[in-house]
Each structure stands twice: as structure tokens, then as C-alpha cells.
Amino acid sequence: MSLPGTGEPGPGTAAAARERVRRLLDGHAAAPLPPPVVDDILLVTSELVTNAVRHGGGLAAFHAELDGRTVRISVSDRSPTPPSSTLRRRTTAPGGFGWPLVQRLSRSVTVTPAHGGKTVEAVLLVSAERPGQGA
């Protein structure tokens, strides 16, 4: 899969996106990241890509970058509808937990409308400090 207008091959699946982010994190110049930090970053990556595919009309763009003490995961899809924070009432119905997880694990999350869809960007710390624990 190639992302439109980038010439860069995009991850075709959530697993491929996780692998791309894992390689980015492995190249981190500092000491290896704590496994729980890596797990959280990979979980957010998976949820964002899965939501784009399942609810957003498909993955239009994917970008991940290390920026000092944070990693930015940006996913664009083809739906202008913002993610829903409403939990499902029926526990037997699948899904409904990914978006709240993304919000909880990320330092910040922004949803930006774009022509023909939207971009969701999650920023996560690349340290053991978790959101809500202070700086």
C-alpha cells in the first residue's frame, strides 16, 4: 500500500504500523525504553490505525516521529466524523474501548478536520512518566 501524495509505502495493517513504530523506538538514541512505555505506544498505534480502517473509510496517511521526550503518531483517514467517546452500553457488543484508551495513554490527542477526512495525532511520552503523573 502506498499513501497518496507521499510516495512512501504506508502500513497496510495495524501490525505493520506497530512494527514501523517499534523500529523507530528501537533507534532511540537514549537507553532502551521501559517495556510498559513501548507497549503503551504500540497499543495507541494499533488503535489509531484500526479505527481508521474500521470506522474512517480506510487509512489515508500514517506518520510517526520521535521528538525529544515524545513520540507523535499521526493517522489520517477518509471520514470527517470525529471519534466517539461514548462507551457501549452492552458489554456483549464488541469494540468501544479503543478511543478512551488512546485518550488515557496519550499526553495529548488532537483531531484535525481535513479535506475528505480527518487526521488524529497522539503524542506520548517516551519515558516512564505517564500522563497525569506530573512533570
Rosetta silent file (secondary structure, phi, psi, omega in degrees, C-alpha in Angstrom):
SEQUENCE: MSLPGTGEPGPGTAAAARERVRRLLDGHAAAPLPPPVVDDILLVTSELVTNAVRHGGGLAAFHAELDGRTVRISVSDRSPTPPSSTLRRRTTAPGGFGWPLVQRLSRSVTVTPAHGGKTVEAVLLVSAERPGQGA
SCORE:     score description
SCORE:     0.000 S_00000001
   1 L     0.000  132.009  176.141    0.000    0.000    0.000 S_00000001
   2 E  -113.692  135.109 -179.720    1.335    3.437   -0.903 S_00000001
   3 L   -78.245  133.764 -176.981   -0.020    6.516    0.796 S_00000001
   4 L   -57.045  135.095  173.155   -1.417    9.073   -1.665 S_00000001
   5 L    75.895    0.217 -177.515    0.850   12.016   -2.408 S_00000001
   6 L  -110.735  -27.193 -173.535    3.781   10.770   -0.305 S_00000001
   7 L    72.930   -6.596 -179.203    5.483    8.132   -2.402 S_00000001
   8 L   -93.078  130.067  177.135    6.077    6.439    0.952 S_00000001
   9 E   -65.691  134.957  179.592    4.618    2.984    1.396 S_00000001
  10 L   -96.948  159.276  176.331    2.081    3.005    4.194 S_00000001
  11 L   -69.896  131.049 -179.423    1.421    0.251    6.662 S_00000001
  12 L   -81.484  -17.503 -177.322   -1.371   -1.927    5.329 S_00000001
  13 L  -140.327  167.106  174.783   -2.350   -3.206    8.756 S_00000001
  14 H   -61.687  -37.014  179.233   -2.182   -2.233   12.414 S_00000001
  15 H   -63.090  -40.950  178.522    0.539   -4.880   12.837 S_00000001
  16 H   -67.042  -37.293  176.675    2.654   -3.244   10.107 S_00000001
  17 H   -65.329  -42.989  177.335    2.185    0.177   11.738 S_00000001
  18 H   -59.773  -42.052 -179.764    3.240   -1.243   15.113 S_00000001
  19 H   -63.941  -40.237  178.166    6.351   -2.744   13.524 S_00000001
  20 H   -62.199  -43.794  179.942    7.247    0.597   11.933 S_00000001
  21 H   -69.189  -38.469  177.412    6.883    2.360   15.297 S_00000001
  22 H   -58.927  -43.766  177.719    8.819   -0.398   17.090 S_00000001
  23 H   -63.151  -39.309  177.084   11.749    0.135   14.689 S_00000001
  24 H   -61.280  -45.519 -179.334   11.556    3.887   15.318 S_00000001
  25 H   -68.113  -36.120  178.339   11.651    3.326   19.090 S_00000001
  26 H   -63.987  -27.005  178.743   14.486    0.807   18.778 S_00000001
  27 L   -84.673    3.607  179.281   16.513    3.540   17.089 S_00000001
  28 L   -58.876  129.936 -173.740   16.030    5.832   20.094 S_00000001
  29 L   -69.120  -28.748 -178.599   19.468    7.230   21.000 S_00000001
  30 L   -76.550 -172.210  177.605   18.972    7.010   24.760 S_00000001
  31 L   -59.455  157.882  177.698   18.798    3.837   26.830 S_00000001
  32 L   -54.081  142.687 -179.600   16.191    1.261   25.801 S_00000001
  33 L   -73.798  147.447  176.467   12.680    2.344   26.699 S_00000001
  34 L   -60.068  137.713 -179.044   10.882    0.540   29.529 S_00000001
  35 H   -51.034  -40.240  178.660    8.675   -2.245   28.128 S_00000001
  36 H   -62.934  -32.231  177.890    5.434   -0.741   29.560 S_00000001
  37 H   -67.485  -46.725  178.353    6.177    2.530   27.724 S_00000001
  38 H   -60.754  -44.485  179.716    6.771    0.678   24.450 S_00000001
  39 H   -58.323  -44.058  179.748    3.607   -1.378   24.997 S_00000001
  40 H   -63.390  -43.985 -179.506    1.502    1.777   25.510 S_00000001
  41 H   -63.729  -42.615  179.650    2.911    3.442   22.384 S_00000001
  42 H   -68.795  -35.087  177.076    2.298    0.326   20.289 S_00000001
  43 H   -64.020  -45.334  178.892   -1.237   -0.039   21.676 S_00000001
  44 H   -62.855  -42.566  177.396   -2.085    3.555   20.730 S_00000001
  45 H   -56.847  -49.069 -178.794   -0.593    3.000   17.262 S_00000001
  46 H   -60.883  -44.701 -178.861   -2.695   -0.115   16.783 S_00000001
  47 H   -64.238  -42.626 -179.142   -5.896    1.565   17.979 S_00000001
  48 H   -64.053  -44.569  179.885   -5.452    4.608   15.732 S_00000001
  49 H   -68.364  -43.170  179.110   -4.804    2.526   12.615 S_00000001
  50 H   -60.919  -42.434  178.608   -7.582    0.059   13.426 S_00000001
  51 H   -63.879  -38.913  178.503  -10.059    2.914   13.956 S_00000001
  52 H   -62.532  -41.325 -178.411   -9.050    4.471   10.609 S_00000001
  53 H   -73.094  -47.007 -175.287   -9.637    1.178    8.825 S_00000001
  54 H   -75.924  -40.992 -170.999  -12.845    0.148   10.644 S_00000001
  55 H  -116.339  -13.947 -172.334  -14.577    3.481   11.155 S_00000001
  56 L  -108.486   12.617  177.673  -12.752    6.022    8.998 S_00000001
  57 L    77.548   10.453  176.973  -13.109    4.668    5.491 S_00000001
  58 L   113.235  157.268 -179.643   -9.511    3.482    5.312 S_00000001
  59 E   -78.023  122.728  179.119   -6.027    4.677    6.101 S_00000001
  60 E  -101.727  -31.100  179.207   -5.073    7.758    4.053 S_00000001
  61 E  -158.593  151.654  178.040   -1.780    8.648    5.772 S_00000001
  62 E  -143.511  134.656  177.991    0.449    7.449    8.603 S_00000001
  63 E  -147.442  138.727  175.431    3.382    9.194   10.230 S_00000001
  64 E  -137.549  135.174  177.799    5.413    8.502   13.368 S_00000001
  65 E  -150.227  145.860  172.371    8.319   10.527   14.704 S_00000001
  66 E   -86.051  135.523 -178.174   10.393   10.911   17.821 S_00000001
  67 E  -138.187   83.287 -178.021   10.519   14.493   19.015 S_00000001
  68 L    68.773 -115.522 -177.733   12.721   14.837   22.098 S_00000001
  69 L   -92.123    7.840 -178.013   10.846   13.237   25.007 S_00000001
  70 E  -129.629  161.606  169.177    7.761   12.401   22.958 S_00000001
  71 E  -121.163  136.212  179.016    6.641   10.272   20.047 S_00000001
  72 E  -109.885  125.203  176.904    3.968   11.600   17.671 S_00000001
  73 E  -114.212  120.439 -177.132    1.688    9.146   15.920 S_00000001
  74 E  -122.479  125.658 -178.574   -0.419   10.719   13.167 S_00000001
  75 E  -129.385  125.928  175.880   -3.116    8.806   11.295 S_00000001
  76 E  -110.085  144.514  177.701   -5.348   10.249    8.575 S_00000001
  77 E  -132.838 -172.902 -173.305   -8.481    8.591    7.284 S_00000001
  78 L  -105.928   16.552  179.369  -11.272    9.293    4.809 S_00000001
  79 L  -118.726  132.071  177.558  -14.104   10.137    7.211 S_00000001
  80 L   -77.966   -8.822 -177.088  -14.842   13.612    8.575 S_00000001
  81 L   -72.622  123.209  179.287  -16.660   12.082   11.571 S_00000001
  82 L   -69.209  156.309  176.852  -14.648   12.532   14.788 S_00000001
  83 L   -59.444  150.516 -179.219  -14.015    9.525   17.034 S_00000001
  84 L   -98.634  134.802  177.529  -16.722    8.817   19.592 S_00000001
  85 L   -95.197    5.198 -178.057  -16.011    8.846   23.310 S_00000001
  86 L   -80.577  121.231  175.559  -19.267    7.101   24.113 S_00000001
  87 L   -75.344  145.882  177.772  -18.786    3.686   25.688 S_00000001
  88 L   -69.901  142.417 -178.974  -21.150    0.996   24.510 S_00000001
  89 L   -77.452  -34.912 -179.100  -23.907    0.130   26.932 S_00000001
  90 L   -89.245  120.394 -179.434  -23.980   -3.556   26.052 S_00000001
  91 L   -73.156  -13.010  179.111  -20.879   -5.357   27.242 S_00000001
  92 L   -84.414  -14.025  178.045  -21.564   -8.156   24.745 S_00000001
  93 L   -80.462  133.760 -179.225  -21.103   -5.794   21.778 S_00000001
  94 L   -72.137  152.392  173.276  -17.506   -5.730   20.511 S_00000001
  95 L    84.739 -176.806  177.974  -15.462   -2.548   20.489 S_00000001
  96 L    96.185   -1.800 -175.731  -15.899    0.875   22.004 S_00000001
  97 L  -108.365  -16.349 -174.819  -12.834    0.811   24.257 S_00000001
  98 H   -65.553  -46.750 -177.506  -10.013    1.862   21.907 S_00000001
  99 H   -63.797  -45.162  174.947  -10.654    5.604   21.733 S_00000001
 100 H   -59.725  -35.123  176.731  -10.845    6.042   25.533 S_00000001
 101 H   -64.548  -44.131  178.282   -7.581    4.060   25.792 S_00000001
 102 H   -57.721  -46.375 -178.764   -5.898    6.340   23.248 S_00000001
 103 H   -64.731  -39.123 -177.636   -7.012    9.385   25.230 S_00000001
 104 H   -71.619  -38.733 -175.032   -5.905    7.940   28.546 S_00000001
 105 H   -83.459  -18.090 -175.139   -2.459    6.768   27.431 S_00000001
 106 L   -93.838  148.146  174.326   -1.553    9.864   25.407 S_00000001
 107 L   -68.920  -39.437  174.302   -0.177   13.131   26.680 S_00000001
 108 E  -151.356  152.963  176.556   -2.358   14.872   24.106 S_00000001
 109 E  -137.490  129.314  176.054   -4.684   13.882   21.286 S_00000001
 110 E  -125.031  144.679  175.297   -5.889   16.194   18.528 S_00000001
 111 E  -119.288  118.620 -176.882   -8.419   15.598   15.778 S_00000001
 112 E  -116.386  118.515  176.039   -8.000   17.917   12.806 S_00000001
 113 E   -61.504  144.028  178.518  -10.568   18.016   10.002 S_00000001
 114 E  -138.513  162.871  177.809   -9.019   17.678    6.560 S_00000001
 115 L   -58.193  117.074  177.935  -10.331   17.689    3.015 S_00000001
 116 L    77.463   16.704  178.192  -12.132   14.376    2.639 S_00000001
 117 E   166.830 -143.160 -179.214  -11.443   13.132    6.166 S_00000001
 118 E  -156.178  164.345  173.732   -9.500   13.900    9.321 S_00000001
 119 E  -123.003  131.193  176.017   -6.137   13.460   10.992 S_00000001
 120 E  -110.930  125.435  178.622   -5.786   12.130   14.523 S_00000001
 121 E  -120.987  126.569  176.016   -2.478   12.837   16.249 S_00000001
 122 E  -113.278  134.856  177.135   -1.496   11.292   19.563 S_00000001
 123 E  -114.451  125.651 -179.043    1.557   12.475   21.485 S_00000001
 124 E  -125.078  147.541  175.794    3.026   10.083   24.046 S_00000001
 125 E   -74.480  144.439  176.365    5.946   10.403   26.425 S_00000001
 126 L  -104.993   41.126  176.106    8.940    8.149   25.788 S_00000001
 127 L  -137.511  173.916 -179.444    9.740    7.887   29.490 S_00000001
 128 L   -70.747  -14.749  177.819    8.298    6.005   32.436 S_00000001
 129 L   -68.087  130.001 -177.816    6.349    9.154   33.409 S_00000001
 130 L  -106.404  157.009  177.285    2.717    8.624   32.416 S_00000001
 131 L   -54.606  139.918  179.099    0.070   11.263   31.618 S_00000001
 132 L    86.662   -4.109  179.706   -1.484   12.724   34.731 S_00000001
 133 L   -94.829   -2.019 -178.678    1.561   11.970   36.915 S_00000001
 134 L    90.106  170.877 -176.182    3.057   15.437   36.612 S_00000001
 135 L   -97.731    0.000    0.000    6.302   16.530   35.017 S_00000001
